[in-house]
Amino acid sequence: MIKKIRNNLQYLYQYVYDSTIDIKKRSFLLFSAVVLFALLAAIPCGLIMHEPLTATLSTIAGTLFFFSYISYAIRRQRIDRARKVISFILVFIFLPSMFFTNGGEAGGTPIWLMLGTIYIALILDGRFRIAMLIMNAAVTAITWTIGYCNQDLVISYSREGNYFDTLAAFFIVGSVIYILIIFQSNLFSKEEENKTMHRMFEQTATALVNAIDAKDTYTHGHSARVAEYSKKIAQEYGKSRKECEEIYFTALLHDVGKIGVPSDIINKVGKLTDEEYEIIKQHPALGAQILESIHECPYLVTGAMYHHERYDGKGYPKNLKGTDIPETARIIAVADAYDAMTSKRSYRDAIPQHIVREELVKGLRTQFDPEFAKIMIRLIDLDSEYEMQERIAGSNMTAPLGIHCGTIYDNCTDGVVITRKKASISFCSLPDKGFTAEDCIPTLVIFDSLDGRVHPGEEKNKDVLYYEYARIKLDGTVTANGVREHRYKDCGENENSVPETAEESYFVEAVRNRDHVLVKVTTRRKIFEVVLALPDTSRYAHVSISGQHCEIHNITVETDEHETPAEVIPRIAEEISYTKNCPTGDVPNVEVDGPRLSSSKGIPILDGMTLSFHTMSYQTARLVWHCPYFCLFYSSDGNVYGSEYREYLLLKLNGENWDSAEDVDNKITVEQKNDFEGWTAWLEKNKLGIDCTVTIKRVDNKIIMQTENLGIALHSVSTINDGTKDIFVALTGDQCAISDIRVKRN
């Protein structure tokens, strides 16, 4: 018993002086100890003349209870609950007990009661603190009233005793407050010292990794970015602040072993020889050896040693597999691969984010831990502006407000995507000196590329899948080599024309409906429209501003909140249809030109059914998620995105799925069978067309789906906990045509 008490006291002592523990938690422990010890000492003083045994036992029992409970709260990480519990004990037990055993209102009780108020004010926070202060005042008032009206309930002293009690209370409470203030001051001083040491460690580590990254011009800043990405993954996974910080520094130093790799190998442009690759593979062990000497941070070793391990066991240096790989290393492996792909190298530019996302999807359960890779994919989906990449000084990032053009394509603005929501672009153009306005008319470039920028004649434009539809000179001249058809329409003179100046202003409106794009141009003199019939429905369309011998400035872009009706765009060519000659089943066919742009009608899930359909990915499909998706949902009209819409599951044919915001538990199993030939073959066979069969079963609030296609087996169990009875399934997707949809009820 004595040993256990001693261990608990030692544990509490270490807790108070542990600089890694939050300062408020350490303050809470000391404040509670001092306040409760003072009260435990005060109550027996009143009882000692009458019941010394009771007083002694109550003091011992109260002390043991206090330390046992605090120790339990710390070990169980329940400090917040402990603060509330102890405040209740103070207000409802100790303070009233002290009042009736220490002379009541005639003794030192008013001063003793200050301790309860101080404790509540300093230790609690938020609305609970206000509530407890109110309750403390109420309990004090009630206690005083009862004690005043019932003097026989109060253990009173002589007048001299009351004076002594009051003076003692002044002395003890004053001492307690002094101790608390001094200790609080010391804690904050120690906290500042710890912060200073933390900054020094961070700056030293950053300086070290910058020196290592400097060995390779193309990896400068790599370690810092990997650290940031790793920290983001850890935060999304739910790690604590301390754990996220440890993961950050572990990732920051993950490549420290490269300090021992010769620079000529690191900077080699071509393929490494087998001997050179073996030297590269030694850097994890070398890094671990370096970091082992930092005894205060043993966690640093795991990142350096194991960040090149693969989830399937084919990595190095230990060939660890699955969860045998330390968790931190599995996080860093995802972040490291992402930054490697999104950074510029001597032999290539940064890979477009769509391709990076696809590589992560392909690497699920083989190269990467699926949990952490899915988090990275989710971060990519949220990063619509592609900000999570290397920022290279001097790269061709166009200023948003203006550019200067020497010739066409010499300089172009970043593309504005053309969608069903009309984009309105206004800008001004000023001719260069020595050129007339007729020689300096701006040009619109209508195009598609993965990065939304113009890449004419570049050797690497295949990497960004650059495709140019047309050029529209803003005098009405149209060069359209990449469309099926185009039509120019003169809409007459601009009735709101302004006086002639050297500077010309333009207003451009662009909107799209599937395979047709409408561009309307308003100049100072006239208004005209150009309709383009695109070669397909799935490619994106962007508009960029360029010109020759002019400065283009004051560029503003606005996008409508609502979609433009399809009939606004006149049809000049036959509508492209991928299901025109396909059979129609129980549900109308669906053509999905982009991410979930259309969906099938919702099919009610009753007991059990078999859903069969034919799917064919578009020829422009280039990513593994260009395939059908299954959507479990509820809406009052049975349509996707209908009234009162709630989505419980979105499962893609390639196995991707995301957590729902609704009250549902989804358990997804994705298995690659022996007949799976790889993702490239999987995508190509989807382009040729495949028949799919999905079995769907409902048992109470559980929806069970199962299907297998081209070696990818999917099994999902969705437990819907919000009591919704009417659940629907719909087919949607990205760049795919779904036909002959048939429903067979079991």
N, C-alpha and C positions, 0 to 999 in steps of 0.2 A: 504493500500500500504506500509506504513512505517512498519507495523507489519510483513508483508511478507518479506520485505527486511531484517528486524532484524532476522527473523527466518532463512533466507537463510545464513546470515552472521554467526549466531550461528552454523548452520549445517556444514558450511565450516570450522569453527574453530575446532569443534569436530572432523571433518574428518582429519585435519592436525595432531591432537594430539592422534588420535586413533591408538594404537600400533598394532592392528590386521590388519591394512591396509598396503599394500605393500609400502616399503620405497620410491620406485621410483615414485609411484603415489602421495605420500605426497610431495615429492620434487617438482614434476611437478606443483602442485598447488601453492606452495610458489614462485617458480621461475617465473611462469606466472604472479602472482600478482605483484611482485616487478618490473619485466621488463615492463609490460604494464602500471603500475602506473607511472613509470619514463617517458615513452613515452607520456602518456596522459598529464603529467605535462609539458613536453617539447614543445609539439605542441601549446598549448594555449599561452605559453610565447612569441612565435613568432607572434601570431595573436592579442594579447591583445591590442596593440597600435592602431590597425586598426578596428578590429571587436570584441570588448569585449563580446557582447552578443553571437555571434557565437562561440567564444572560450569557454565560460562558458557552453553553451548548449552541445557542442560537448564533453566536458570533462564529464559532467553528463551522457549523453547518452552512451558514450563509457564505462564508469564505470559500469553502469547498465547492458549493454549488456554483458560485460565480466563476471560479477558475475552470471547473469542469465544463461549464456551458461555453465559455469563451474559447477554450481549447477545441471543443467539438465544432464550434462555428467556424474557426479558422481552418481546421482540417477538412471540413465539408464545403469550404468556400461559401459560407452563408453569413457573411459579415453584415450585409444589409438587413437580413432578418434579425440578427442578433442586436443590432442597434435599436430596432423597434421594440423587441422583447424587453431589453433592459430599460428602455424609457418607460414602458408600461409598469415594470417592477418598481421603478423609482416613484412614479406618480401615484400608483394605486396601493402600494404596499409599504415601501420604506418611508416615504415622507409622512403619511398619516401615522405610522407606528412611532416615528421619531417625535411627532407633535405630542402624542399622548404620553410619552415616556420621559419628556424633557421639559416639563413645566408649562406646556401649552403656550398661550399667547404671552404669558408673563415671563417666560424663559428666553432662551436664545433661538427659538424656533424660526422667527422671521428671517434671521440671517442664514440659518441652515437651509431654509427653502431656496435661497439663492443658488445653491449647488444644483438643484434640479433644473431650474430655469437655464443656468449656464450650460449644463450638459445638453439639454434639448436644443438650445440655440446653436451650439458649436458642432454637435455630432449629427443631428438630423438635417434634412434639407427638403425643399419643395413643399407641397401642400401638407405632407404628413407632419412636418415641423410646425406649421401654423396650427394644425389640428391639435397637436400635443401641447403646444403652449396654451391654447384655449382650455383644454382639459386640465392642464396643470393649475391654471388659475381657478377653474371651477372646483376642483378637488380641494385646493387650499381654502377657498371661501367656505365650502361645506364643512371641512374639518374644523375651521375656526368657529363657525357657528355652533356646531355640536359641542365643541370643547368649552365654549363660553357659556352655553345654556346648561351644560351638564358637567359641572366642576368635579364631581366625584369620579368621572372617567379619566381625569388627568392626574398623573403622578406629579405632585408639586413638591417644591423645595421650600426652604425658608427664604425670606427676602434676600439674605446674604447669599444663599445658594443660587438664587435666580440671577443676582448680579454677576456672580462668578461664572455661571453658565453662559450668560450673555457675552462676557469678556472672552471666555474660552472659545465661544462660537466665532467672535470677531477674529481672534487669533488664528484658529484652525482654517476658517474659510479664506481669510486673507492669505495664509500660507499656501493653501491649495491653489488659489487663483494665480499666485506668484509662480508656483511650480509649473502650472499648466502653461502660462505665458512663456516662461523661460524654455521649457521643453519644446513648445511649438516653434519658438524662434530657432532653437538648435536644429529641429527637424528641417525647417525650411532652408537653413544654411547648408545642412548636409545635402539636401535635395539639389541646391544650386551647384554644390561641389560635384555631385554625381552627374548633373547635366553638362558641366564643363568637361569632365572626363569622357562622357559619352561623345561630345562634339569632337574632342581630340582624337578618340578612336575612329570616329567616322571619317574625319579629315585625313588621318593617317592611312586608313584602308583605301580611301578614294585615291589618294596620291599614289599608293602602291599599284592599284589596278590600272590607273592611267598610264603609269610607266610601262606596265606590261602590254596594255592595248596599243601603246605608241610603237611597239615593234612591228605592228601591221597597220599600214595606213588605212586599210579598208575595214578594220574592226575597232576603230577608235570610238570609245563610248559604249562598246558592246556590254561590258560587265555591268555598268550602271543601269543600262536598259533592262538587262536580264534581271537585275535586282528589283527594279520597279515592277516588271511584269510578274515576277514571283510573288512579290508582296500583294499585288492585286488578286492573284489567284488564291493566295492564303486568306485574304480578307473575304472573298466571295465564298470560300469553303467554310468560313465561320471560326477561323483561328482567333485567339485572343491577341490583344495589342502586343504583349510581350513575345508571343510566338511569331507574330508577323515580323516583328523587329529582328528576331533571331534568323528567320528565313531570309530577310532582306540582306543582312550582313553575310550570311552563308552564301547566298547567290552572288553577292558583290565580289567575293573572293574565290568563286568556283574555278576560275581559270588561272589561279596564281601559279600553278605548276608549269605554265608555258614560259615562265621566266628561264627555265632550263632547256627550252627547245631552240635550236639555232635559228637565227632570223632568216637565213636563206631558205629554210624549209617552210617557215610560216608565210613568207612572201612569195613562194613559188607560184607562178601563174598556171602552169600546166598541171597534169595529173601527177600525183605523188607516186614514187616507186614503192615497192613492197618494203624496202628497208627504211625509207623515209616515213612511211605510214606507221611502222613499228615504233619509230622514235616518237612520233606524235602521240601514240597510244600510251606512252610512259608518263605523260603530263598529269593524269589524275593521281597516280601514286606519289609523284614528286610533290604535287600540291598538298596532299595529305601529310606528307613528311614535314613540309614547312609549317603547316598549321598546327601540327601536334604539339609544337613548342608553346602555343598559347594556351596554358593550362586553365585560365579563367573562362575560356570559351570553347569547350570541347566539341560543341555542336558544329563548329566551322568545318571540321574534317569531313563530315558526311557529304557535303556539297561538292567539295573538290574531288573526293574519291569516287563517288558513284553517279555523277551527273551524265555519264555516257553509257550507263546500263540501259538495256531495253526491257520493256515489260514482258516480251516473249522469251527473254533469257539469252538473246543473241548479241548483247552489248559487251562492253569491256569496262574494267579490267577483270572482274570476278564472275562474269556471266550469271549474275543474279537474275531472278525471275519474279514477276508479280510483286506481291507485298513483301517479299524478302528484301527488296530494294528499300532503303530508308525513305520515309514519306517526303522529307525535304528534298531529297535527290530526285524523286519522281516529279515534284513540282518544278524544280529547276530545269529538268530535262525538257519539259514542255516549253517553258519560257525561253530557254537557250535555242531550241529549234525554231521557235517563232521569230526571234530576233535575227537568227542566221538567214532566214528566208526573206525577211523584210528589209534587210540592209544591203547596200551596194557592195559588190565585189569587183575585183579586177577584171573578171571574165563575164560579168553580167550586171544589169541594173537590179534594183529592188524588185522582187517578185510581186505582182499584183495581189491584193488582199484576197480576192476570190480564189486564186490558185493556192495561196497559203492555207486558207480555210479548208480547201479540199484535201490538201496533204495531211492536215491534222485529222480530218475525218477518216482518211485511208489508214492513218497510223493508230487508230483506236484499237486497244488490246494487243497490238503488235509492238509498235515502237513506244507508245505512250500509255500511261495509266488512264483508263477511260474517264474517271471522275474528273481529273485535273485537265485533261484535254477538252472535255465538254465545257468546262468553265472558261477555258481560253477561247473556244469557239463562240461561246455566248458573249464574251467581251468583244470579239471581232464583230459580231452582229450588232452590238450596241455602238461600235465605233464607225458610224456612218461616214465620217469625214476622214477616215484613215489617218488618225492622229498618232496611233500606236505604231510608229515606224521611225527609222533613223531620219533625223533632220540634217540634211547636208548643206552646208554653207555654199552659196553659189549655184545651187541646183535651180533648174528652170521653173521656179514657182512664180507665176504671174501675179503682180500686184492687182488687187481686186478693183481699184478705182481708176486705173489708166495704164495704157501701154503706148509705145511708139513703134510704128511699122515702117520698115524700109521698103520691103516688097511683100507680096502675098506669102504667107507662111513664115515670114521672117520673125514675126511675133504674133501670138494668138492668145486670147483670153482663155482661161479654163472653161470647159464646156458647161452649159446649163442643160440639164436633162429635160427632154420634151416628153410630157406625160399627158394623161387625160385631164389633168388640172393645168389650165392655161398659164404659161410663163410670160410675163411682161417685162421687157428689157428696154431701158431708155439710156441714151448716151449722146455725147457730142463728139464731133470730129473737126479738127483744125488742120488745114493743109500745111506742109512744110514750106518754108520760104523758097521762092523761085518756081513753085508749082501752082497750077490753077486748080480750082475746085473740081473740075471735070477729071483731072488726072489723079485725084486723091479720094475717090469715093470708096468708103469701106465695103467690105465683103463679109457675108455670113457663110460659115462653113458648117454644113450639116453632116454629122459623122457618128461613128460609134467606136469606142475603144474602152478597154478595161479600166483605165485610169481617168477617163473623161477628158483627155487632152488630145490635141491635134498632133499627128506624127507622120507627115507626108515624106515619102522617100527615105525614111530612116531604115537602117539595116535591121534594127531590132523591133520594127513595128509589128512583126509577126508575134512577138512575145506579148504585146498588148492587144492583139487581134484588131488592129486599126482597119476601119472600113469607111470610106468616104461616099456619102450618098450624092451630095450636090454642093455647088457653090452658088450663092445668090449675091450678085453685086447690087448694091442698093440704088442703082439707076434702073433696075428691072431685068438686067441680063442674067440668065440662068444657065449654068453649066451642070448638067445632070447626067453623069455617066454610071452612077451606081443605083439607079432606080428603074422600075419597070416602065413608069410613065410619069410625066410632069405636065402641069398646066399653069400658065401665067394668066392673070386676070387684072386688067387696069380698072381700078375703082374710081377713077376721076381725080380731079384736083382737090387739094386740101383746102377746104373752105375757111379753116382757121389759120391761114398762112400768116407768117410774121415777116417783118422787114428783112431785106437781104443783108447778111453780114458774112464775114469770112468764115465764121464758125457755123457749122451745120449741125442741127439736132435731129435725132432719129428715135422712133418708137417702134419696137418690134414685138409682135405677139406670136407665140408658137404653141400649138396644141396637137395632140395625137389621138387617133382612134385606131387601134390595132395596126393595120398595114398602111395607113394614110396619115400624112403630116400636113398641117396647114400653117403657113407662115404669112402673116400680114404685116406689111411695112408701111409706116406713115413717115413721110419726109416733109420738109417745109413746103414742097411744091405739090406733091401728089401722094396718092395711096394706091398700093397694089397688093395682090395676093398671089402666093405660089402654093400649089398643091403637089405633093410628092407621093407617088405610089411606091412604097418600099418593097424590097424583094422578099421580105418575110415579116412575120409578126413578133418574133421573139427577140431580135436584137434591140438594143437600146438606141435611142437617137438623141444626140446632143447638138446644141448650136453654140458656135464660138465666133467671136468677132475678130476680124483681121482687116488688112487693107494695105495700101502702099503710099509711101511718102506722106504720112499723116500721123497726127497724135490723137488717140482716142481716149477720152476721159469722162469723168462724171458718170460712170457706169452704175446703174441701179437695177436690181432684179427683184421682182415680186411674183409670187405664185398664188393662184386662186385657191381658196379653201375647198371649193366644190368642183366636181368633174363637169366638163363641158359636154352637153348632149351630143351623141354621135352624129345626128343629122346636120349639125353645124358644118361638118367637113364634107364637101361634095365628093362622091365616089367617082374616080376617073379610070379605074381598072377593076377587074373582077376581084371579089374578095377572096383572099387566101383561106382555104379551109382544109384542115388535116383529117376531118372525119366525114367529108362530103359523100364518099362512096362506101362508108363503113356501115354495118348494120346497127340498128338501134334496139336496145333491149327494154327492160322494164323502166329504166330511168333515162332521160335524154343524155346524149353524148356531151362530153365536156372538152373544150380546148383551153388549156392553161398557158397563156403566152409568157407569163412572168410569175414571180413568187406569189402564189395564192390569188391571182387576179380573177379567177373564176372557180366555182365549185359546183358539184352536182347537187341535186335536190337532196335534202335530208331524208334518210331512211330510218323509220322507227325501229329500235331494238326491243323486241318483245321477249321471247324465250331463247330461241336459237335460230340461226340462219346461215346460209352459205352465200357469199357475195362473190360473183365472178365477173371479170371484165377483161378487155383487151387494151393494152397500153403501148404507146409508141412515143419515145422521146424525139423531139425535133432534131433535125440534122444540125442545127446550131447549138444543140446541147453539148456542153464541154465539161460539166462538173457532175460529180456523182449524185448530188441532190437534185439534178434535173430529172425528176421521176415523180410518180404519184405519191400522195400523202393520204393518210387516213385521219379523219377528224371526228372525235367524239365530242358532242356538244348538246346544249339545250337552248332552244329559243321558242317563244310562244307561237311563231308561225312555221317552225320546222326548217328554217333557212339559215345557212351560215351567215353570221353577222346580222341576224334578224333581231326583232324586239326581245329584250331581256336576255340577250345572248350570254351564255356561259360556256367556255371551252374547257374540257376536262383532259383531253389528250390530243396531241398532234404527233403522229408517228409516220416517219418517212420510210419509203420502201427500202432505202439503204441502211435503215436502223437508227437514224438520228431521231432524237426526241427531246423535248424540253419540259421542265417543271411547269405545272399549271398553277395559276394564282388562285384557283378555286379549292374548295375543301375536298380533295381527292388524293388518294395514295396510288401512285402508278409504279408498278414493278415490271420492268422491261428486260427481256433476255434476247440478246442478239448473238447468233452463233454462225460461224463460217463453216460450212460443211465441206466434205472432201471434194465435191464437184465444183467448188468455187474456184474460178480461174483467174482471179485478180480483178481489181476495179476497172482497169482499162477495158478488159473483155466484157465485164458486166455492163459498162456504159454503152459499148458498141452494140451489144445484143439488145439492149433496151431501145436503141435507135432503129433496129430492124423490126422490133415489135415482139411482145411476149404476151401470153395469156396468164392471168393471175386468178387464184382462188383463195378466198379468205373465209375461215370459219369464225363465226361470232356467236358467243354463248352468254346468256345472262342468268345469273343466279342471285336473286335478291338485289343487293346493291353492287354486285361485282359484274364487270363486263370483261369477258375473256376473248382475246383475238389471237389468231394463229395463222401464219402463212409462210411459205418458203418459195423463193424465186431466185434462180440462177446461183444457188449455193448459199444464199443468205436466208437463214431461218429466223423469224420473228415470233415472239410470244409475249403478250402483254396482259396484265391483270390490273384493271382500274377499279378501285374501291371508292365509290362515291358516297361521301359522308354527310352531305348537306340535305339529304332526304328527297332530292329531285327524282321523280318517277319517270318522266318522259325523256328518254335519252335517244339521240339520233346519231347516225354515222353518215358522213359525207366523204366523197372523193374530191381531192384537190391536188395541187402539186406545183411544179415549175417546169416550163418548157416541155410539155407533154400533152398528147391527145389520148383521151380515155373514151372508149366506145364499147358497145354491146354489153352494157351494165345489166346484169341479171341478178335477181334476188330469189332465193329458194328458201322458204320457211321450213324448218324442221318440225 
